[in-house]
Amino acid sequence: MISEKMYELGSQRSVIREIFEYGNQRKKEVGEENVYDFSLGNPSVPAPKAVNQAILDILNTEDEVAIHSYTSAQGSEECRSAMAKSLNQRFGTAFHANNFYMTVGAAASLSICLKAIASPEDEFITFAPFFPEYRCFVESAGGKLVVIPAKEDDFQIAFDLFEKAIHEKTKAIIINSPNNPAGTVYTEETLQKLVEILERKQKEYGHAIYLISDEPYREIVYDGYEVPFLTKYYANTFVCYSFSKALSLAGERIGYIIVPDEMEEAKKVYLAVCGAGRALGYVCAPSLFQKVVARCANEVSDLSIYKKNRDLLYEHLISLGFECVKPQGAFYLFPKALEENAEAFCERAKKYDLLLVPGTGFGCPSHVRISYCVTTKQIEKAMSAFEKLAEEYGHSRHM
Ligand code: PLP
């Protein structure tokens, strides 16, 4: 016998993957340059030169056995100290190596945190639109995911609905800012209000309610927006970070968890994180990339390309009459589809070889996600396809 739950997870259709596979097939038929694939969140700009240089330097100068050896389960002291130093310089925090647990990216960071704190029947609240994998991670840890509907005018938090949903069984709140798929950055005002509610509810129920901050897009922000550093606002915060996006290292699988000293029973929680890492088989993140990020913690890829892409595509969609909250970060646009059913809209988009992802899995069934982490040339070429698609709905371009 196998686990029915795991079988279900493995065989369920992943909408994004399916669109991606369809795109690969279509590329064979009509040529790669004629398919406008906006489905995946894979960074489209190379990692900075400093990353390649760091790899070469490490290979040329460090012990040839140690480079590929195990480190401590939670990551090498050298790497964790470098993480602490970088954040302390950039955000005025006071972290040290023992606040960090190195992981294979944000997905692992989240899975470990959830496993470390979940007891049966615990509830985990998140806000639509949300990264669909949260459901899988939360349920695998034995918890239940509760989704608060989106506040569609700005994709900040619908606090009235949130306050009604939070109760004694609430173990943690998962937030993601900058957000996939909406690109929204939570304002300081939103975060202060969230923290005020959490502090009040913790007192009322007499137990910790954790904030799990999923931050793989932390550095990808535009127009001078800043992402407030959450441990400064709320003591019971786990930070789940990844180098997948801003450093374009998605395939290398490297990130971390922070358990701040200010968290209630921080040492015990950190050990629970170590235990969860062990139970999930996530000990010792890749050694070479621990060394690389230790040297490149302050680097980012050329993010200006994403801003250029966002501006081009956003302006174009608005000129075609799409409704879209202007994203302040990440590399996604999340407009309303031009018909009620976003799945039907995405099917129709395929006619023009435009591959878009319906918002259903993100908790917003009338929206579509457009990943603009592609070449600027693809965006320029896709503009007439968007125009033709909009024309089908009686929308014409206005300047
Ligand atoms: N969280 C969000 C919001 C994401 O968009 C992603 C990846 O797209 C992840 C987590 C997983 O990131 P990683 O590749 O670091 O595991």
Residues whose N, C-alpha, C, O or C-beta is under 5 A from the ligand:
A	BS01	PLP	G41 V104 G105 A106 A107 A108 F131 N176 N180 D214 P216 S242 S244 A250
